[in-house]
Amino acid sequence: MQKTFAIRFGTILGPHGLYLIGVFRKRGPNEPPLDKGLIPWLGHGIGFQKNPVEFLAKMRKKHGDIFTVLVGGIYIHFMMDPHTYGTIIKESKDKLDFDAFASTIVYNVFGFQPSEAHHKVVQEVSKKYLRNKNLADLNQVMMENLKAVMLQNVGSGEGERPWRQDGVLNFSFKAMFQAAFLTLFGTDPCNGGDAKGTSKDHQALQCGEWFEDFQKFDNYLPSLIIGVLDSATKKETERLRNFFWDVLSVEKVLKKDNISSWVAEQDQQMAEIGMTEKMRTQFLFLLFWASQSNTGPATFWVFVHLLKHPEAMKAVKEEVDQILKETDQEVKPGSPLIQVSFDTIKTPLLDSAIQESLRLKVCPFLFRSIMEDLDLKMADGREYVLRKGDQLILFPYLSLQMDPEIYPDPQTFKHDRFVNPDGTKKEFYKNGEKLKYYNMPFGAGPSTCPGRFFAVSEMKLFVMLMVTYFDMELVNKEEEIPPADPSRYGIGTTHPARDIQFKYRLRI
């Protein structure tokens, strides 16, 4: 349908219209190789949308480390040289702007148009509360909520604990969703003697009921981003948005106890700069979605790789056991639940396993809008001219994370890939030169995820609780890890094309 529409559209426009949409654009002096495809306006849109990784690998093989392609009426420059990334990341927003693209995505998905002032609030408040001591405090709250979610009602009484079965994605994503909601947005205040209705356990269950709707909304994300929805999908996404706008309405959230300072201060500052209550509610949904849409699936990838690789699971468990021993914590019936502080402990193997999972399964496009004609000098000395009005994309998944020179056998999970035998971090090289940027799951520069440190902490807490308190294994040990859903390439953390079953039981 898209192909037929594009051909008819070009025909109706005639020669002048074709010129306006770039059909007659030619490669100019010192510009990157230009590949427009065969279809007017649409260009390579179909191949790019079907599987961006395969398409860009083919274009790179054909054109080299920098090239320009036509996709749906937009000319996009792709930069595949990691040594040049630093130059692009450091460029001023007067020349290369991220906010314009991000604002379009936010409007398409969440229904409001953020401004530079809103972006500034997010950056400043996140820097204040998602680092150092404030992050340590938030981690402690998240730890307590994960315990409440994961360690309640999973077998009780004396004797051997019963095995339970679930999908790895459903179990890990749902647990993270429930605990994160309670951590960020707090709990309803206690009303008299209604302990059941106001207990953390009850509210965790309520969050679990919302999880399915959250997943439904998140699954529509690729269509929402490009703004292509049929009538039924549009109706359903509106229903889901309205549901979460009700759950996260400013009026309801501000009545809760124990709201995180990160959420509370952002809302306060948004109000101070003139954001309406409706927009603040929309922003709170965006904030929660951003905190979970990538972290939940990322936790799945870490956990499923450990389950599939017993030697990796064993190494991580031994590291955690050693930490508990050094901090005089026993794990036995009747003993207090464990406490950890990442300020005082080191987990190099767990950190490496997480980085390796992110390397394999997180693949964002890093967009920049070209605001004026730009002279770009690459690390090897080549110079190119990029036209004002075009887009520039970095795709570190292909240019870094899957490069066999940087990561030998790049498709294989190696839990200790990022750590030296002495526990120090490894360095990585390309063409004999040390790479400053060697793994970029959270972006870089102005598009760096402000919650990256909290996200990694959440994953570490989840894994530490699982290896400490549970026996677990895949139901079918021969089953391969599910492939990534290609529709999520370029968005952030990929989702698995399907779930995979595992069984688990409390060890104590």
C-alpha positions as CSV (number, residue, x, y, z in Angstrom):
1,M,0.0,0.0,0.0
2,Q,2.8,2.5,0.9
3,K,4.6,1.7,-2.3
4,T,1.5,2.2,-4.5
5,F,0.7,5.4,-2.7
6,A,4.2,6.8,-3.1
7,I,4.2,6.1,-6.9
8,R,0.7,7.7,-7.4
9,F,1.7,10.6,-5.2
10,G,4.8,11.3,-7.3
11,T,2.8,11.0,-10.6
12,I,0.2,13.5,-9.4
13,L,2.8,16.0,-8.4
14,G,4.4,16.0,-11.9
15,P,8.0,17.1,-12.6
16,H,7.9,20.2,-10.4
17,G,6.4,18.3,-7.5
18,L,9.0,15.6,-7.9
19,Y,11.7,18.2,-7.7
20,L,10.3,19.6,-4.5
21,I,10.3,16.2,-2.8
22,G,13.9,15.5,-3.8
23,V,13.5,13.1,-6.8
24,F,16.1,15.1,-8.8
25,R,18.5,15.6,-5.9
26,K,22.0,14.7,-6.8
27,R,25.1,14.2,-4.8
28,G,26.9,17.5,-4.4
29,P,30.6,18.2,-4.1
30,N,32.1,16.7,-0.9
31,E,28.8,15.2,0.1
32,P,28.5,11.6,1.3
33,P,27.4,8.8,-1.1
34,L,23.7,9.3,-2.0
35,D,21.4,6.3,-2.4
36,K,17.8,7.3,-3.2
37,G,16.4,3.8,-4.1
38,L,14.0,3.4,-7.0
39,I,10.7,4.7,-5.5
40,P,10.0,8.5,-5.6
41,W,9.6,10.0,-2.1
42,L,9.5,6.6,-0.3
43,G,13.0,5.7,-1.4
44,H,14.3,2.9,0.8
45,G,11.4,3.3,3.3
46,I,10.1,-0.3,2.9
47,G,13.5,-2.0,3.4
48,F,14.5,0.3,6.2
49,Q,11.2,-0.2,8.1
50,K,11.2,-4.0,7.6
51,N,14.6,-4.6,9.2
52,P,16.9,-1.5,9.8
53,V,19.9,-3.6,10.9
54,E,19.9,-5.7,7.7
55,F,19.3,-2.7,5.5
56,L,22.0,-0.6,7.1
57,A,24.5,-3.4,7.0
58,K,23.9,-3.7,3.3
59,M,24.2,0.1,2.8
60,R,27.5,0.2,4.8
61,K,29.0,-2.7,2.7
62,K,28.0,-0.8,-0.5
63,H,29.0,2.8,0.5
64,G,31.3,2.7,3.5
65,D,31.2,4.4,6.9
66,I,29.1,7.4,5.9
67,F,26.2,7.5,3.4
68,T,22.9,9.3,2.7
69,V,19.6,7.5,2.0
70,L,16.1,8.7,1.1
71,V,13.5,7.3,3.5
72,G,9.9,8.5,3.3
73,G,10.8,11.9,1.8
74,I,13.6,12.5,4.4
75,Y,17.3,12.4,3.6
76,I,19.2,10.7,6.4
77,H,23.0,10.6,6.8
78,F,24.2,7.5,8.6
79,M,27.5,7.7,10.4
80,M,29.2,4.3,11.0
81,D,32.7,5.4,12.1
82,P,32.9,5.2,15.9
83,H,36.0,7.3,16.0
84,T,34.0,10.2,14.6
85,Y,31.2,9.9,17.1
86,G,32.9,12.3,19.6
87,T,33.0,15.1,17.0
88,I,29.3,14.8,16.4
89,I,28.2,14.4,20.0
90,K,30.1,17.5,21.0
91,E,28.7,19.7,18.2
92,S,26.5,22.6,19.3
93,K,22.7,22.3,19.1
94,D,22.8,25.3,16.8
95,K,24.2,23.0,14.2
96,L,23.0,19.5,15.3
97,D,19.8,19.5,17.4
98,F,18.3,16.6,19.2
99,D,15.3,18.3,20.8
100,A,13.3,18.8,17.6
101,F,13.2,15.1,16.8
102,A,12.5,14.2,20.5
103,S,9.7,16.7,20.7
104,T,8.0,15.2,17.6
105,I,8.2,11.7,19.1
106,V,6.8,12.9,22.5
107,Y,3.9,14.6,20.8
108,N,3.0,11.6,18.6
109,V,3.1,9.2,21.6
110,F,2.0,11.2,24.6
111,G,0.0,14.0,23.1
112,F,1.9,17.1,24.3
113,Q,4.7,19.3,22.9
114,P,7.6,19.6,25.3
115,S,9.7,22.8,25.2
116,E,13.4,23.5,25.9
117,A,12.4,24.6,29.4
118,H,10.8,21.2,30.1
119,H,13.9,19.4,28.8
120,K,16.0,21.5,31.1
121,V,13.9,20.6,34.1
122,V,14.3,16.9,33.4
123,Q,18.0,17.1,33.0
124,E,18.7,19.2,36.1
125,V,16.4,17.3,38.4
126,S,17.6,14.0,37.2
127,K,21.2,15.1,37.7
128,K,20.3,16.0,41.3
129,Y,18.3,12.9,42.3
130,L,19.6,10.1,40.0
131,R,23.3,10.3,41.1
132,N,25.4,9.9,44.3
133,K,23.6,9.9,47.7
134,N,20.2,10.6,46.3
135,L,20.5,7.7,43.9
136,A,21.7,5.5,46.8
137,D,18.5,6.5,48.7
138,L,16.3,5.7,45.7
139,N,18.0,2.4,45.3
140,Q,17.2,1.4,48.9
141,V,13.5,2.2,48.3
142,M,13.6,0.2,45.1
143,M,15.3,-2.7,46.9
144,E,12.5,-2.8,49.6
145,N,9.8,-2.7,46.9
146,L,11.4,-5.5,44.9
147,K,11.5,-7.6,48.0
148,A,7.8,-6.9,48.7
149,V,7.0,-7.9,45.1
150,M,9.3,-10.9,44.6
151,L,9.5,-12.5,48.0
152,Q,5.8,-12.5,49.1
153,N,3.5,-15.4,48.6
154,V,6.0,-17.6,46.8
155,G,5.5,-20.7,48.8
156,S,5.4,-20.7,52.6
157,G,5.7,-23.0,55.6
158,E,8.2,-25.7,56.5
159,G,9.7,-28.2,54.1
160,E,10.6,-28.0,50.4
161,R,9.2,-25.0,48.6
162,P,7.0,-25.6,45.5
163,W,8.2,-24.9,42.0
164,R,6.4,-22.2,40.1
165,Q,6.5,-21.5,36.4
166,D,6.2,-18.3,34.4
167,G,7.6,-16.6,31.3
168,V,11.0,-14.9,31.9
169,L,9.8,-11.7,30.3
170,N,6.5,-11.6,32.1
171,F,8.1,-12.4,35.5
172,S,11.0,-9.9,35.2
173,F,9.2,-7.0,33.4
174,K,6.2,-7.3,35.7
175,A,8.3,-7.3,38.9
176,M,10.3,-4.3,37.8
177,F,7.1,-2.5,36.8
178,Q,5.4,-3.1,40.1
179,A,8.4,-2.2,42.2
180,A,9.3,0.9,40.2
181,F,5.7,2.3,40.3
182,L,5.8,2.1,44.1
183,T,9.3,3.5,44.3
184,L,8.5,6.5,42.0
185,F,4.9,7.3,42.8
186,G,4.5,6.0,46.4
187,T,1.5,4.5,48.0
188,D,-2.0,5.5,48.8
189,P,-2.4,7.0,52.3
190,C,-3.8,4.8,55.0
191,N,-7.5,5.4,55.6
192,G,-8.5,4.3,59.1
193,G,-8.3,0.6,59.6
194,D,-8.5,-0.4,56.0
195,A,-5.1,-2.1,56.1
196,K,-5.8,-4.4,53.2
197,G,-6.8,-1.6,50.8
198,T,-3.8,0.5,51.7
199,S,-1.0,-2.1,52.2
200,K,2.0,-2.1,50.0
201,D,1.3,-5.7,49.1
202,H,-2.2,-4.8,47.9
203,Q,-1.0,-1.9,45.9
204,A,1.7,-4.0,44.3
205,L,-1.0,-6.4,43.2
206,Q,-2.9,-3.4,41.8
207,C,0.2,-2.4,39.8
208,G,0.4,-5.9,38.5
209,E,-3.1,-5.5,37.1
210,W,-2.0,-2.4,35.3
211,F,1.0,-4.1,33.8
212,E,-0.9,-5.8,31.0
213,D,-2.3,-2.4,29.8
214,F,1.2,-0.9,30.0
215,Q,2.5,-3.6,27.8
216,K,-0.3,-3.1,25.3
217,F,0.5,0.6,25.0
218,D,4.2,-0.1,24.7
219,N,3.6,-2.6,21.9
220,Y,1.9,0.1,19.9
221,L,5.0,2.4,20.2
222,P,6.5,1.8,16.7
223,S,3.2,2.8,15.1
224,L,2.7,5.7,17.4
225,I,6.2,7.1,16.7
226,I,5.6,7.3,13.0
227,G,1.9,8.3,13.4
228,V,0.5,5.5,11.3
229,L,-2.6,4.0,13.1
230,D,-5.7,2.4,11.8
231,S,-9.0,3.4,13.4
232,A,-9.1,0.5,15.8
233,T,-5.6,1.0,16.9
234,K,-6.1,4.7,17.3
235,K,-9.1,4.1,19.5
236,E,-7.3,1.5,21.7
237,T,-4.2,3.8,22.2
238,E,-6.5,6.6,23.2
239,R,-8.2,4.3,25.7
240,L,-4.9,3.3,27.2
241,R,-3.6,6.8,27.3
242,N,-6.7,8.0,29.1
243,F,-6.4,5.1,31.5
244,F,-2.9,6.0,32.6
245,W,-3.6,9.7,32.6
246,D,-6.3,8.8,35.2
247,V,-4.0,6.6,37.2
248,L,-1.2,9.2,37.1
249,S,-3.3,12.3,37.3
250,V,-1.5,15.1,39.2
251,E,-4.5,15.2,41.6
252,K,-4.2,11.6,42.6
253,V,-0.4,11.4,42.6
254,L,0.1,14.4,44.9
255,K,-2.2,12.7,47.5
256,K,0.1,9.7,47.7
257,D,2.7,9.0,50.5
258,N,6.3,8.5,49.8
259,I,6.5,9.9,46.3
260,S,10.1,10.0,45.1
261,S,11.8,13.4,45.2
262,W,12.7,12.9,41.6
263,V,9.1,12.8,40.6
264,A,7.8,15.4,43.1
265,E,10.4,18.1,42.2
266,Q,10.0,17.7,38.5
267,D,6.2,18.2,38.8
268,Q,6.8,21.2,41.1
269,Q,9.1,22.8,38.6
270,M,6.9,22.0,35.6
271,A,4.1,23.8,37.4
272,E,6.4,26.8,38.1
273,I,7.2,27.2,34.5
274,G,3.6,27.3,33.5
275,M,2.7,23.7,32.5
276,T,-1.0,23.1,32.9
277,E,-2.3,20.3,35.1
278,K,-3.3,18.3,32.1
279,M,0.2,18.5,30.6
280,R,1.8,17.7,34.0
281,T,-0.4,14.5,34.1
282,Q,0.7,13.7,30.5
283,F,4.3,14.3,31.6
284,L,4.0,11.9,34.5
285,F,2.9,9.1,32.2
286,L,5.8,9.9,29.9
287,L,8.1,9.8,32.9
288,F,6.9,6.4,34.1
289,W,6.9,5.0,30.6
290,A,10.5,6.2,30.0
291,S,11.6,4.6,33.3
292,Q,10.1,1.2,32.4
293,S,9.8,0.7,28.7
294,N,13.5,0.0,28.3
295,T,14.5,-1.2,31.8
296,G,11.9,-4.0,32.0
297,P,12.9,-5.7,28.7
298,A,16.6,-5.0,29.5
299,T,16.2,-6.9,32.7
300,F,14.7,-9.8,30.8
301,W,17.7,-9.9,28.5
302,V,20.1,-10.0,31.4
303,F,18.2,-12.6,33.3
304,V,17.5,-14.9,30.3
305,H,21.2,-14.8,29.3
306,L,22.2,-15.9,32.8
307,L,19.6,-18.7,32.7
308,K,20.8,-19.9,29.4
309,H,24.5,-19.8,30.4
310,P,24.9,-21.7,33.7
311,E,28.6,-20.8,34.0
312,A,27.6,-17.1,33.9
313,M,24.9,-17.6,36.5
314,K,27.3,-19.5,38.7
315,A,30.0,-16.7,38.5
316,V,27.5,-14.0,39.3
317,K,26.0,-15.9,42.2
318,E,29.5,-16.6,43.7
319,E,30.2,-12.9,43.4
320,V,27.0,-12.0,45.2
321,D,27.6,-14.7,47.9
322,Q,31.1,-13.3,48.5
323,I,29.6,-9.8,49.0
324,L,27.1,-11.0,51.5
325,K,29.9,-12.9,53.3
326,E,32.1,-9.8,53.5
327,T,29.1,-7.7,54.8
328,D,28.2,-10.4,57.5
329,Q,24.8,-11.2,56.0
330,E,23.4,-14.7,56.3
331,V,20.7,-16.0,54.0
332,K,18.7,-18.6,56.0
333,P,15.2,-19.0,57.4
334,G,14.4,-16.3,59.9
335,S,17.4,-14.1,59.0
336,P,16.8,-10.5,57.9
337,L,16.5,-9.9,54.2
338,I,19.7,-8.7,52.6
339,Q,20.7,-5.1,52.3
340,V,23.2,-3.8,49.7
341,S,24.7,-0.4,48.9
342,F,26.5,0.1,45.6
343,D,28.5,2.8,47.3
344,T,30.4,0.2,49.3
345,I,30.4,-2.9,47.2
346,K,31.8,-3.8,43.8
347,T,30.2,-6.2,41.4
348,P,32.5,-6.3,38.3
349,L,31.1,-9.6,36.9
350,L,27.5,-8.6,37.3
351,D,28.3,-5.2,35.8
352,S,30.0,-6.9,32.9
353,A,27.1,-9.3,32.4
354,I,24.7,-6.4,32.3
355,Q,26.8,-4.5,29.8
356,E,27.1,-7.5,27.6
357,S,23.3,-8.0,27.5
358,L,22.8,-4.3,26.7
359,R,25.5,-4.6,24.0
360,L,23.6,-7.5,22.4
361,K,20.0,-6.2,22.7
362,V,19.9,-2.4,23.0
363,C,20.1,-0.6,19.7
364,P,18.8,3.1,19.6
365,F,19.1,5.5,16.8
366,L,20.8,8.6,17.9
367,F,19.1,11.4,15.9
368,R,20.4,14.9,15.1
369,S,18.6,17.4,13.0
370,I,21.0,19.4,10.8
371,M,20.2,23.0,11.5
372,E,22.7,24.6,9.0
373,D,25.0,23.4,6.3
374,L,27.7,21.5,8.2
375,D,31.3,20.7,7.3
376,L,32.0,17.4,9.0
377,K,35.6,16.2,9.4
378,M,35.9,12.5,10.1
379,A,38.6,11.0,12.4
380,D,40.6,9.7,9.4
381,G,40.7,13.2,7.8
382,R,38.0,12.9,5.2
383,E,35.7,15.9,5.0
384,Y,32.0,15.9,4.0
385,V,29.3,18.6,3.7
386,L,25.9,17.8,5.2
387,R,22.9,19.8,4.0
388,K,20.7,21.9,6.3
389,G,17.3,20.2,6.7
390,D,18.6,16.7,6.5
391,Q,18.9,14.2,9.4
392,L,22.0,12.6,10.9
393,I,21.8,9.3,12.7
394,L,24.4,7.4,14.7
395,F,23.7,3.7,15.0
396,P,26.2,2.3,17.5
397,Y,24.5,-1.2,17.6
398,L,25.9,-1.8,14.1
399,S,29.0,0.4,14.0
400,L,30.2,-0.6,17.5
401,Q,28.4,-3.3,19.3
402,M,28.3,-5.8,16.5
403,D,31.8,-5.0,15.1
404,P,33.9,-8.2,15.3
405,E,37.1,-6.2,15.4
406,I,35.9,-4.5,18.7
407,Y,34.1,-7.5,20.0
408,P,35.3,-10.9,18.7
409,D,32.4,-13.3,18.1
410,P,30.0,-10.4,18.6
411,Q,26.8,-12.4,18.5
412,T,27.8,-14.6,21.5
413,F,27.1,-13.7,25.1
414,K,30.2,-13.6,27.2
415,H,29.4,-12.5,30.7
416,D,33.0,-11.4,31.5
417,R,33.7,-9.5,28.2
418,F,33.9,-6.1,29.9
419,V,36.1,-7.0,32.8
420,N,39.7,-7.9,33.2
421,P,40.8,-10.9,35.4
422,D,41.8,-8.4,38.2
423,G,38.3,-6.8,38.2
424,T,39.2,-3.7,36.3
425,K,37.3,-2.5,33.3
426,K,38.5,-3.5,29.8
427,E,39.4,-1.1,27.1
428,F,38.4,-1.5,23.5
429,Y,40.1,-0.6,20.3
430,K,39.2,0.0,16.6
431,N,42.0,0.2,13.9
432,G,44.5,0.2,16.7
433,E,43.1,3.2,18.4
434,K,41.4,3.3,21.8
435,L,37.6,3.9,21.6
436,K,36.1,6.6,23.9
437,Y,32.6,5.3,23.0
438,Y,32.6,1.5,22.9
439,N,29.1,0.6,24.2
440,M,26.2,3.1,23.9
441,P,23.0,1.6,25.1
442,F,22.0,4.9,26.8
443,G,22.9,7.2,24.0
444,A,25.5,10.0,24.4
445,G,25.7,13.8,24.6
446,P,22.3,15.7,24.8
447,S,20.4,12.4,24.1
448,T,22.0,10.5,26.9
449,C,19.3,8.8,29.1
450,P,19.2,10.8,32.4
451,G,18.0,7.7,34.3
452,R,20.8,5.4,33.1
453,F,22.4,4.9,36.6
454,F,19.1,4.1,38.2
455,A,18.2,1.7,35.4
456,V,21.4,-0.3,35.9
457,S,20.9,-0.3,39.6
458,E,17.4,-1.7,39.2
459,M,18.7,-4.5,37.0
460,K,21.5,-5.3,39.5
461,L,19.1,-5.4,42.5
462,F,16.7,-7.7,40.6
463,V,19.5,-10.2,39.7
464,M,21.0,-10.1,43.2
465,L,17.7,-11.0,44.8
466,M,17.1,-13.8,42.3
467,V,20.5,-15.5,42.7
468,T,20.3,-15.0,46.5
469,Y,16.8,-16.3,47.2
470,F,15.7,-18.6,44.4
471,D,16.5,-21.8,42.6
472,M,15.7,-21.4,38.9
473,E,16.2,-22.9,35.5
474,L,14.7,-22.9,32.1
475,V,11.8,-25.3,31.6
476,N,13.4,-26.5,28.3
477,K,17.2,-26.1,28.7
478,E,17.6,-26.8,25.0
479,E,15.3,-23.9,23.9
480,E,17.2,-21.0,22.3
481,I,16.9,-17.5,23.6
482,P,14.1,-15.8,21.6
483,P,15.2,-13.4,18.8
484,A,14.6,-9.7,19.1
485,D,11.5,-8.2,17.5
486,P,12.8,-6.2,14.6
487,S,10.1,-3.6,14.9
488,R,11.9,-2.3,18.0
489,Y,15.3,-1.7,16.2
490,G,16.3,1.9,16.6
491,I,13.9,2.7,19.4
492,G,15.9,1.5,22.4
493,T,15.9,-1.9,24.1
494,T,14.6,-4.5,21.8
495,H,11.8,-6.8,23.0
496,P,11.8,-10.5,22.4
497,A,9.7,-11.9,19.6
498,R,8.2,-14.3,22.2
499,D,8.6,-15.2,25.9
500,I,10.5,-18.3,27.2
501,Q,9.4,-20.3,30.2
502,F,11.4,-20.9,33.4
503,K,10.6,-22.4,36.8
504,Y,11.7,-21.0,40.2
505,R,11.3,-21.6,43.9
506,L,12.4,-20.0,47.1
507,R,15.6,-21.5,48.4
508,I,14.9,-20.7,52.1
